[in-house]
Amino acid sequence: MSEITPSDSYKSFERIKKIDEHGTEYWGARELLPMLGYEKWGKAEEVIVRATRACMNSGEAVENHFSRTGKMVKIGSN
């Protein structure tokens, strides 16, 4: 019997997975979108808007499935 091993895609998703202080798993768009074939944010933004609309139409609370966060980056000499 052959051993079942995770696919390379699964391993890639696991590598970028984050876990918050409550133990909830999540993935950041900055790392996730390139893996899904989106090179630019603008092209993915419409897909995310449609997904949130579908979430609302199905009676789900969007904030339970999508969150807007920002990431601070270092700029300048300090």
mmCIF file as gemmi writes it, N, C-alpha and C atoms, coordinates in Angstrom:
data_model
loop_
_atom_site.group_PDB
_atom_site.id
_atom_site.type_symbol
_atom_site.label_atom_id
_atom_site.label_alt_id
_atom_site.label_comp_id
_atom_site.label_asym_id
_atom_site.label_entity_id
_atom_site.label_seq_id
_atom_site.pdbx_PDB_ins_code
_atom_site.Cartn_x
_atom_site.Cartn_y
_atom_site.Cartn_z
_atom_site.occupancy
_atom_site.B_iso_or_equiv
_atom_site.pdbx_formal_charge
_atom_site.auth_seq_id
_atom_site.auth_asym_id
_atom_site.pdbx_PDB_model_num
ATOM 1 N N . MET Axp A 1 ? 0.846 -1.172 0 1 0 ? 1 A 1
ATOM 2 C CA . MET Axp A 1 ? 0 0 0 1 0 ? 1 A 1
ATOM 3 C C . MET Axp A 1 ? 0.893 1.237 0 1 0 ? 1 A 1
ATOM 4 N N . SER Axp A 2 ? 0.598 2.193 -0.876 1 0 ? 2 A 1
ATOM 5 C CA . SER Axp A 2 ? 1.424 3.396 -0.948 1 0 ? 2 A 1
ATOM 6 C C . SER Axp A 2 ? 1.008 4.406 0.11 1 0 ? 2 A 1
ATOM 7 N N . GLU Axp A 3 ? 1.984 5.168 0.559 1 0 ? 3 A 1
ATOM 8 C CA . GLU Axp A 3 ? 1.735 6.182 1.579 1 0 ? 3 A 1
ATOM 9 C C . GLU Axp A 3 ? 1.135 7.426 0.934 1 0 ? 3 A 1
ATOM 10 N N . ILE Axp A 4 ? 0.121 7.993 1.576 1 0 ? 4 A 1
ATOM 11 C CA . ILE Axp A 4 ? -0.488 9.225 1.067 1 0 ? 4 A 1
ATOM 12 C C . ILE Axp A 4 ? 0.32 10.397 1.591 1 0 ? 4 A 1
ATOM 13 N N . THR Axp A 5 ? 0.784 11.244 0.665 1 0 ? 5 A 1
ATOM 14 C CA . THR Axp A 5 ? 1.565 12.406 1.06 1 0 ? 5 A 1
ATOM 15 C C . THR Axp A 5 ? 0.894 13.662 0.526 1 0 ? 5 A 1
ATOM 16 N N . PRO Axp A 6 ? 1.028 14.762 1.254 1 0 ? 6 A 1
ATOM 17 C CA . PRO Axp A 6 ? 0.416 16.007 0.785 1 0 ? 6 A 1
ATOM 18 C C . PRO Axp A 6 ? 1.024 16.456 -0.541 1 0 ? 6 A 1
ATOM 19 N N . SER Axp A 7 ? 0.19 17.044 -1.382 1 0 ? 7 A 1
ATOM 20 C CA . SER Axp A 7 ? 0.674 17.542 -2.668 1 0 ? 7 A 1
ATOM 21 C C . SER Axp A 7 ? 1.558 18.759 -2.444 1 0 ? 7 A 1
ATOM 22 N N . ASP Axp A 8 ? 2.294 19.13 -3.468 1 0 ? 8 A 1
ATOM 23 C CA . ASP Axp A 8 ? 3.138 20.318 -3.389 1 0 ? 8 A 1
ATOM 24 C C . ASP Axp A 8 ? 2.289 21.558 -3.129 1 0 ? 8 A 1
ATOM 25 N N . SER Axp A 9 ? 1.096 21.626 -3.751 1 0 ? 9 A 1
ATOM 26 C CA . SER Axp A 9 ? 0.209 22.775 -3.525 1 0 ? 9 A 1
ATOM 27 C C . SER Axp A 9 ? -0.185 22.856 -2.055 1 0 ? 9 A 1
ATOM 28 N N . TYR Axp A 10 ? -0.542 21.723 -1.474 1 0 ? 10 A 1
ATOM 29 C CA . TYR Axp A 10 ? -0.923 21.696 -0.065 1 0 ? 10 A 1
ATOM 30 C C . TYR Axp A 10 ? 0.232 22.174 0.81 1 0 ? 10 A 1
ATOM 31 N N . LYS Axp A 11 ? 1.423 21.693 0.511 1 0 ? 11 A 1
ATOM 32 C CA . LYS Axp A 11 ? 2.598 22.1 1.285 1 0 ? 11 A 1
ATOM 33 C C . LYS Axp A 11 ? 2.83 23.603 1.161 1 0 ? 11 A 1
ATOM 34 N N . SER Axp A 12 ? 2.625 24.148 -0.046 1 0 ? 12 A 1
ATOM 35 C CA . SER Axp A 12 ? 2.802 25.587 -0.248 1 0 ? 12 A 1
ATOM 36 C C . SER Axp A 12 ? 1.797 26.376 0.567 1 0 ? 12 A 1
ATOM 37 N N . PHE Axp A 13 ? 0.541 25.935 0.584 1 0 ? 13 A 1
ATOM 38 C CA . PHE Axp A 13 ? -0.48 26.621 1.376 1 0 ? 13 A 1
ATOM 39 C C . PHE Axp A 13 ? -0.16 26.527 2.86 1 0 ? 13 A 1
ATOM 40 N N . GLU Axp A 14 ? 0.309 25.392 3.293 1 0 ? 14 A 1
ATOM 41 C CA . GLU Axp A 14 ? 0.672 25.222 4.699 1 0 ? 14 A 1
ATOM 42 C C . GLU Axp A 14 ? 1.848 26.118 5.082 1 0 ? 14 A 1
ATOM 43 N N . ARG Axp A 15 ? 2.76 26.319 4.158 1 0 ? 15 A 1
ATOM 44 C CA . ARG Axp A 15 ? 3.944 27.133 4.417 1 0 ? 15 A 1
ATOM 45 C C . ARG Axp A 15 ? 3.582 28.603 4.675 1 0 ? 15 A 1
ATOM 46 N N . ILE Axp A 16 ? 2.527 29.106 4.017 1 0 ? 16 A 1
ATOM 47 C CA . ILE Axp A 16 ? 2.162 30.517 4.189 1 0 ? 16 A 1
ATOM 48 C C . ILE Axp A 16 ? 1.035 30.709 5.19 1 0 ? 16 A 1
ATOM 49 N N . LYS Axp A 17 ? 0.542 29.626 5.77 1 0 ? 17 A 1
ATOM 50 C CA . LYS Axp A 17 ? -0.544 29.714 6.746 1 0 ? 17 A 1
ATOM 51 C C . LYS Axp A 17 ? -0.09 30.478 7.982 1 0 ? 17 A 1
ATOM 52 N N . LYS Axp A 18 ? -0.991 31.288 8.498 1 0 ? 18 A 1
ATOM 53 C CA . LYS Axp A 18 ? -0.745 32.004 9.741 1 0 ? 18 A 1
ATOM 54 C C . LYS Axp A 18 ? -1.789 31.552 10.757 1 0 ? 18 A 1
ATOM 55 N N . ILE Axp A 19 ? -1.464 31.71 12.026 1 0 ? 19 A 1
ATOM 56 C CA . ILE Axp A 19 ? -2.397 31.343 13.088 1 0 ? 19 A 1
ATOM 57 C C . ILE Axp A 19 ? -2.465 32.507 14.059 1 0 ? 19 A 1
ATOM 58 N N . ASP Axp A 20 ? -3.69 32.971 14.333 1 0 ? 20 A 1
ATOM 59 C CA . ASP Axp A 20 ? -3.83 34.12 15.229 1 0 ? 20 A 1
ATOM 60 C C . ASP Axp A 20 ? -3.775 33.691 16.692 1 0 ? 20 A 1
ATOM 61 N N . GLU Axp A 21 ? -3.929 34.663 17.578 1 0 ? 21 A 1
ATOM 62 C CA . GLU Axp A 21 ? -3.805 34.396 19.02 1 0 ? 21 A 1
ATOM 63 C C . GLU Axp A 21 ? -4.892 33.48 19.561 1 0 ? 21 A 1
ATOM 64 N N . HIS Axp A 22 ? -5.96 33.262 18.775 1 0 ? 22 A 1
ATOM 65 C CA . HIS Axp A 22 ? -7.043 32.365 19.202 1 0 ? 22 A 1
ATOM 66 C C . HIS Axp A 22 ? -6.92 30.984 18.57 1 0 ? 22 A 1
ATOM 67 N N . GLY Axp A 23 ? -5.852 30.775 17.803 1 0 ? 23 A 1
ATOM 68 C CA . GLY Axp A 23 ? -5.639 29.492 17.152 1 0 ? 23 A 1
ATOM 69 C C . GLY Axp A 23 ? -6.349 29.351 15.816 1 0 ? 23 A 1
ATOM 70 N N . THR Axp A 24 ? -6.898 30.442 15.305 1 0 ? 24 A 1
ATOM 71 C CA . THR Axp A 24 ? -7.607 30.416 14.03 1 0 ? 24 A 1
ATOM 72 C C . THR Axp A 24 ? -6.608 30.529 12.883 1 0 ? 24 A 1
ATOM 73 N N . GLU Axp A 25 ? -6.713 29.624 11.927 1 0 ? 25 A 1
ATOM 74 C CA . GLU Axp A 25 ? -5.832 29.642 10.763 1 0 ? 25 A 1
ATOM 75 C C . GLU Axp A 25 ? -6.337 30.667 9.758 1 0 ? 25 A 1
ATOM 76 N N . TYR Axp A 26 ? -5.397 31.347 9.098 1 0 ? 26 A 1
ATOM 77 C CA . TYR Axp A 26 ? -5.765 32.269 8.031 1 0 ? 26 A 1
ATOM 78 C C . TYR Axp A 26 ? -4.6 32.437 7.07 1 0 ? 26 A 1
ATOM 79 N N . TRP Axp A 27 ? -4.914 32.969 5.908 1 0 ? 27 A 1
ATOM 80 C CA . TRP Axp A 27 ? -3.91 33.204 4.883 1 0 ? 27 A 1
ATOM 81 C C . TRP Axp A 27 ? -3.991 34.657 4.451 1 0 ? 27 A 1
ATOM 82 N N . GLY Axp A 28 ? -2.85 35.299 4.293 1 0 ? 28 A 1
ATOM 83 C CA . GLY Axp A 28 ? -2.812 36.679 3.841 1 0 ? 28 A 1
ATOM 84 C C . GLY Axp A 28 ? -2.834 36.755 2.324 1 0 ? 28 A 1
ATOM 85 N N . ALA Axp A 29 ? -3.564 37.75 1.816 1 0 ? 29 A 1
ATOM 86 C CA . ALA Axp A 29 ? -3.693 37.903 0.363 1 0 ? 29 A 1
ATOM 87 C C . ALA Axp A 29 ? -2.352 38.119 -0.313 1 0 ? 29 A 1
ATOM 88 N N . ARG Axp A 30 ? -1.449 38.849 0.343 1 0 ? 30 A 1
ATOM 89 C CA . ARG Axp A 30 ? -0.146 39.14 -0.257 1 0 ? 30 A 1
ATOM 90 C C . ARG Axp A 30 ? 0.606 37.866 -0.638 1 0 ? 30 A 1
ATOM 91 N N . GLU Axp A 31 ? 0.514 36.844 0.177 1 0 ? 31 A 1
ATOM 92 C CA . GLU Axp A 31 ? 1.193 35.577 -0.109 1 0 ? 31 A 1
ATOM 93 C C . GLU Axp A 31 ? 0.309 34.62 -0.914 1 0 ? 31 A 1
ATOM 94 N N . LEU Axp A 32 ? -0.994 34.671 -0.681 1 0 ? 32 A 1
ATOM 95 C CA . LEU Axp A 32 ? -1.911 33.718 -1.298 1 0 ? 32 A 1
ATOM 96 C C . LEU Axp A 32 ? -2.185 34.007 -2.772 1 0 ? 32 A 1
ATOM 97 N N . LEU Axp A 33 ? -2.407 35.262 -3.111 1 0 ? 33 A 1
ATOM 98 C CA . LEU Axp A 33 ? -2.805 35.596 -4.478 1 0 ? 33 A 1
ATOM 99 C C . LEU Axp A 33 ? -1.798 35.168 -5.545 1 0 ? 33 A 1
ATOM 100 N N . PRO Axp A 34 ? -0.494 35.37 -5.352 1 0 ? 34 A 1
ATOM 101 C CA . PRO Axp A 34 ? 0.436 34.886 -6.377 1 0 ? 34 A 1
ATOM 102 C C . PRO Axp A 34 ? 0.367 33.37 -6.576 1 0 ? 34 A 1
ATOM 103 N N . MET Axp A 35 ? 0.092 32.639 -5.517 1 0 ? 35 A 1
ATOM 104 C CA . MET Axp A 35 ? -0.028 31.184 -5.629 1 0 ? 35 A 1
ATOM 105 C C . MET Axp A 35 ? -1.242 30.792 -6.463 1 0 ? 35 A 1
ATOM 106 N N . LEU Axp A 36 ? -2.246 31.675 -6.483 1 0 ? 36 A 1
ATOM 107 C CA . LEU Axp A 36 ? -3.469 31.41 -7.239 1 0 ? 36 A 1
ATOM 108 C C . LEU Axp A 36 ? -3.413 31.986 -8.655 1 0 ? 36 A 1
ATOM 109 N N . GLY Axp A 37 ? -2.258 32.55 -9.02 1 0 ? 37 A 1
ATOM 110 C CA . GLY Axp A 37 ? -2.08 33.04 -10.377 1 0 ? 37 A 1
ATOM 111 C C . GLY Axp A 37 ? -2.345 34.517 -10.576 1 0 ? 37 A 1
ATOM 112 N N . TYR Axp A 38 ? -2.573 35.257 -9.51 1 0 ? 38 A 1
ATOM 113 C CA . TYR Axp A 38 ? -2.811 36.698 -9.614 1 0 ? 38 A 1
ATOM 114 C C . TYR Axp A 38 ? -1.508 37.431 -9.355 1 0 ? 38 A 1
ATOM 115 N N . GLU Axp A 39 ? -0.992 38.092 -10.382 1 0 ? 39 A 1
ATOM 116 C CA . GLU Axp A 39 ? 0.262 38.816 -10.227 1 0 ? 39 A 1
ATOM 117 C C . GLU Axp A 39 ? 0.046 40.223 -9.688 1 0 ? 39 A 1
ATOM 118 N N . LYS Axp A 40 ? -1.139 40.778 -9.944 1 0 ? 40 A 1
ATOM 119 C CA . LYS Axp A 40 ? -1.435 42.142 -9.499 1 0 ? 40 A 1
ATOM 120 C C . LYS Axp A 40 ? -2.7 42.151 -8.669 1 0 ? 40 A 1
ATOM 121 N N . TRP Axp A 41 ? -2.693 42.964 -7.625 1 0 ? 41 A 1
ATOM 122 C CA . TRP Axp A 41 ? -3.815 43.052 -6.707 1 0 ? 41 A 1
ATOM 123 C C . TRP Axp A 41 ? -5.097 43.447 -7.422 1 0 ? 41 A 1
ATOM 124 N N . GLY Axp A 42 ? -5.029 44.383 -8.358 1 0 ? 42 A 1
ATOM 125 C CA . GLY Axp A 42 ? -6.218 44.883 -9.044 1 0 ? 42 A 1
ATOM 126 C C . GLY Axp A 42 ? -7.014 43.792 -9.722 1 0 ? 42 A 1
ATOM 127 N N . LYS Axp A 43 ? -6.332 42.807 -10.284 1 0 ? 43 A 1
ATOM 128 C CA . LYS Axp A 43 ? -7.026 41.714 -10.962 1 0 ? 43 A 1
ATOM 129 C C . LYS Axp A 43 ? -7.736 40.806 -9.958 1 0 ? 43 A 1
ATOM 130 N N . ALA Axp A 44 ? -7.207 40.676 -8.772 1 0 ? 44 A 1
ATOM 131 C CA . ALA Axp A 44 ? -7.81 39.814 -7.759 1 0 ? 44 A 1
ATOM 132 C C . ALA Axp A 44 ? -8.898 40.534 -6.98 1 0 ? 44 A 1
ATOM 133 N N . GLU Axp A 45 ? -8.826 41.85 -6.923 1 0 ? 45 A 1
ATOM 134 C CA . GLU Axp A 45 ? -9.778 42.603 -6.114 1 0 ? 45 A 1
ATOM 135 C C . GLU Axp A 45 ? -11.22 42.344 -6.544 1 0 ? 45 A 1
ATOM 136 N N . GLU Axp A 46 ? -11.482 42.302 -7.841 1 0 ? 46 A 1
ATOM 137 C CA . GLU Axp A 46 ? -12.843 42.046 -8.323 1 0 ? 46 A 1
ATOM 138 C C . GLU Axp A 46 ? -13.319 40.659 -7.908 1 0 ? 46 A 1
ATOM 139 N N . VAL Axp A 47 ? -12.424 39.689 -7.933 1 0 ? 47 A 1
ATOM 140 C CA . VAL Axp A 47 ? -12.783 38.331 -7.505 1 0 ? 47 A 1
ATOM 141 C C . VAL Axp A 47 ? -13.167 38.336 -6.023 1 0 ? 47 A 1
ATOM 142 N N . ILE Axp A 48 ? -12.428 39.068 -5.221 1 0 ? 48 A 1
ATOM 143 C CA . ILE Axp A 48 ? -12.719 39.144 -3.791 1 0 ? 48 A 1
ATOM 144 C C . ILE Axp A 48 ? -14.051 39.85 -3.556 1 0 ? 48 A 1
ATOM 145 N N . VAL Axp A 49 ? -14.321 40.908 -4.327 1 0 ? 49 A 1
ATOM 146 C CA . VAL Axp A 49 ? -15.609 41.613 -4.212 1 0 ? 49 A 1
ATOM 147 C C . VAL Axp A 49 ? -16.747 40.656 -4.549 1 0 ? 49 A 1
ATOM 148 N N . ARG Axp A 50 ? -16.61 39.878 -5.618 1 0 ? 50 A 1
ATOM 149 C CA . ARG Axp A 50 ? -17.657 38.923 -5.992 1 0 ? 50 A 1
ATOM 150 C C . ARG Axp A 50 ? -17.829 37.84 -4.925 1 0 ? 50 A 1
ATOM 151 N N . ALA Axp A 51 ? -16.722 37.401 -4.338 1 0 ? 51 A 1
ATOM 152 C CA . ALA Axp A 51 ? -16.799 36.373 -3.294 1 0 ? 51 A 1
ATOM 153 C C . ALA Axp A 51 ? -17.504 36.903 -2.056 1 0 ? 51 A 1
ATOM 154 N N . THR Axp A 52 ? -17.235 38.154 -1.679 1 0 ? 52 A 1
ATOM 155 C CA . THR Axp A 52 ? -17.92 38.717 -0.512 1 0 ? 52 A 1
ATOM 156 C C . THR Axp A 52 ? -19.404 38.902 -0.814 1 0 ? 52 A 1
ATOM 157 N N . ARG Axp A 53 ? -19.737 39.276 -2.053 1 0 ? 53 A 1
ATOM 158 C CA . ARG Axp A 53 ? -21.149 39.424 -2.44 1 0 ? 53 A 1
ATOM 159 C C . ARG Axp A 53 ? -21.859 38.068 -2.37 1 0 ? 53 A 1
ATOM 160 N N . ALA Axp A 54 ? -21.195 37.012 -2.844 1 0 ? 54 A 1
ATOM 161 C CA . ALA Axp A 54 ? -21.772 35.67 -2.781 1 0 ? 54 A 1
ATOM 162 C C . ALA Axp A 54 ? -21.967 35.239 -1.335 1 0 ? 54 A 1
ATOM 163 N N . CYS Axp A 55 ? -21.029 35.605 -0.487 1 0 ? 55 A 1
ATOM 164 C CA . CYS Axp A 55 ? -21.133 35.303 0.94 1 0 ? 55 A 1
ATOM 165 C C . CYS Axp A 55 ? -22.39 35.959 1.524 1 0 ? 55 A 1
ATOM 166 N N . MET Axp A 56 ? -22.58 37.241 1.211 1 0 ? 56 A 1
ATOM 167 C CA . MET Axp A 56 ? -23.763 37.961 1.696 1 0 ? 56 A 1
ATOM 168 C C . MET Axp A 56 ? -25.041 37.33 1.147 1 0 ? 56 A 1
ATOM 169 N N . ASN Axp A 57 ? -25.06 37.012 -0.149 1 0 ? 57 A 1
ATOM 170 C CA . ASN Axp A 57 ? -26.253 36.444 -0.774 1 0 ? 57 A 1
ATOM 171 C C . ASN Axp A 57 ? -26.627 35.084 -0.195 1 0 ? 57 A 1
ATOM 172 N N . SER Axp A 58 ? -25.654 34.381 0.355 1 0 ? 58 A 1
ATOM 173 C CA . SER Axp A 58 ? -25.941 33.073 0.948 1 0 ? 58 A 1
ATOM 174 C C . SER Axp A 58 ? -26.345 33.188 2.41 1 0 ? 58 A 1
ATOM 175 N N . GLY Axp A 59 ? -26.426 34.44 2.9 1 0 ? 59 A 1
ATOM 176 C CA . GLY Axp A 59 ? -26.86 34.647 4.278 1 0 ? 59 A 1
ATOM 177 C C . GLY Axp A 59 ? -25.75 34.593 5.306 1 0 ? 59 A 1
ATOM 178 N N . GLU Axp A 60 ? -24.513 34.497 4.855 1 0 ? 60 A 1
ATOM 179 C CA . GLU Axp A 60 ? -23.372 34.462 5.767 1 0 ? 60 A 1
ATOM 180 C C . GLU Axp A 60 ? -22.914 35.874 6.105 1 0 ? 60 A 1
ATOM 181 N N . ALA Axp A 61 ? -22.336 36.038 7.273 1 0 ? 61 A 1
ATOM 182 C CA . ALA Axp A 61 ? -21.77 37.33 7.673 1 0 ? 61 A 1
ATOM 183 C C . ALA Axp A 61 ? -20.382 37.456 7.059 1 0 ? 61 A 1
ATOM 184 N N . VAL Axp A 62 ? -20.217 38.441 6.197 1 0 ? 62 A 1
ATOM 185 C CA . VAL Axp A 62 ? -18.952 38.63 5.486 1 0 ? 62 A 1
ATOM 186 C C . VAL Axp A 62 ? -17.782 38.739 6.453 1 0 ? 62 A 1
ATOM 187 N N . GLU Axp A 63 ? -17.983 39.462 7.554 1 0 ? 63 A 1
ATOM 188 C CA . GLU Axp A 63 ? -16.881 39.662 8.506 1 0 ? 63 A 1
ATOM 189 C C . GLU Axp A 63 ? -16.42 38.364 9.165 1 0 ? 63 A 1
ATOM 190 N N . ASN Axp A 64 ? -17.228 37.309 9.077 1 0 ? 64 A 1
ATOM 191 C CA . ASN Axp A 64 ? -16.808 36.01 9.609 1 0 ? 64 A 1
ATOM 192 C C . ASN Axp A 64 ? -15.879 35.267 8.658 1 0 ? 64 A 1
ATOM 193 N N . HIS Axp A 65 ? -15.807 35.73 7.399 1 0 ? 65 A 1
ATOM 194 C CA . HIS Axp A 65 ? -15.032 35.01 6.394 1 0 ? 65 A 1
ATOM 195 C C . HIS Axp A 65 ? -13.962 35.85 5.714 1 0 ? 65 A 1
ATOM 196 N N . PHE Axp A 66 ? -14.106 37.163 5.762 1 0 ? 66 A 1
ATOM 197 C CA . PHE Axp A 66 ? -13.16 38.067 5.116 1 0 ? 66 A 1
ATOM 198 C C . PHE Axp A 66 ? -12.814 39.182 6.094 1 0 ? 66 A 1
ATOM 199 N N . SER Axp A 67 ? -11.564 39.559 6.145 1 0 ? 67 A 1
ATOM 200 C CA . SER Axp A 67 ? -11.213 40.716 6.97 1 0 ? 67 A 1
ATOM 201 C C . SER Axp A 67 ? -10.196 41.55 6.216 1 0 ? 67 A 1
ATOM 202 N N . ARG Axp A 68 ? -10.339 42.845 6.36 1 0 ? 68 A 1
ATOM 203 C CA . ARG Axp A 68 ? -9.384 43.765 5.73 1 0 ? 68 A 1
ATOM 204 C C . ARG Axp A 68 ? -8.322 44.085 6.758 1 0 ? 68 A 1
ATOM 205 N N . THR Axp A 69 ? -7.114 43.802 6.402 1 0 ? 69 A 1
ATOM 206 C CA . THR Axp A 69 ? -6.008 44.131 7.295 1 0 ? 69 A 1
ATOM 207 C C . THR Axp A 69 ? -4.938 44.85 6.496 1 0 ? 69 A 1
ATOM 208 N N . GLY Axp A 70 ? -4.085 45.499 7.189 1 0 ? 70 A 1
ATOM 209 C CA . GLY Axp A 70 ? -2.961 46.16 6.546 1 0 ? 70 A 1
ATOM 210 C C . GLY Axp A 70 ? -1.666 45.606 7.092 1 0 ? 70 A 1
ATOM 211 N N . LYS Axp A 71 ? -0.624 45.821 6.366 1 0 ? 71 A 1
ATOM 212 C CA . LYS Axp A 71 ? 0.682 45.334 6.8 1 0 ? 71 A 1
ATOM 213 C C . LYS Axp A 71 ? 1.636 46.51 6.779 1 0 ? 71 A 1
ATOM 214 N N . MET Axp A 72 ? 2.248 46.772 7.898 1 0 ? 72 A 1
ATOM 215 C CA . MET Axp A 72 ? 3.209 47.861 7.983 1 0 ? 72 A 1
ATOM 216 C C . MET Axp A 72 ? 4.516 47.42 7.338 1 0 ? 72 A 1
ATOM 217 N N . VAL Axp A 73 ? 5.064 48.299 6.546 1 0 ? 73 A 1
ATOM 218 C CA . VAL Axp A 73 ? 6.356 48.014 5.924 1 0 ? 73 A 1
ATOM 219 C C . VAL Axp A 73 ? 7.335 49.125 6.281 1 0 ? 73 A 1
ATOM 220 N N . LYS Axp A 74 ? 8.594 48.778 6.343 1 0 ? 74 A 1
ATOM 221 C CA . LYS Axp A 74 ? 9.624 49.773 6.647 1 0 ? 74 A 1
ATOM 222 C C . LYS Axp A 74 ? 9.896 50.59 5.395 1 0 ? 74 A 1
ATOM 223 N N . ILE Axp A 75 ? 9.976 51.903 5.574 1 0 ? 75 A 1
ATOM 224 C CA . ILE Axp A 75 ? 10.322 52.774 4.461 1 0 ? 75 A 1
ATOM 225 C C . ILE Axp A 75 ? 11.378 53.76 4.93 1 0 ? 75 A 1
ATOM 226 N N . GLY Axp A 76 ? 12.047 54.357 4.003 1 0 ? 76 A 1
ATOM 227 C CA . GLY Axp A 76 ? 13.036 55.365 4.353 1 0 ? 76 A 1
ATOM 228 C C . GLY Axp A 76 ? 14.261 54.776 5.027 1 0 ? 76 A 1
ATOM 229 N N . SER Axp A 77 ? 15.012 55.618 5.716 1 0 ? 77 A 1
ATOM 230 C CA . SER Axp A 77 ? 16.261 55.181 6.33 1 0 ? 77 A 1
ATOM 231 C C . SER Axp A 77 ? 16.071 54.671 7.75 1 0 ? 77 A 1
ATOM 232 N N . ASN Axp A 78 ? 14.883 54.849 8.319 1 0 ? 78 A 1
ATOM 233 C CA . ASN Axp A 78 ? 14.632 54.344 9.681 1 0 ? 78 A 1
ATOM 234 C C . ASN Axp A 78 ? 13.626 53.241 9.623 1 0 ? 78 A 1
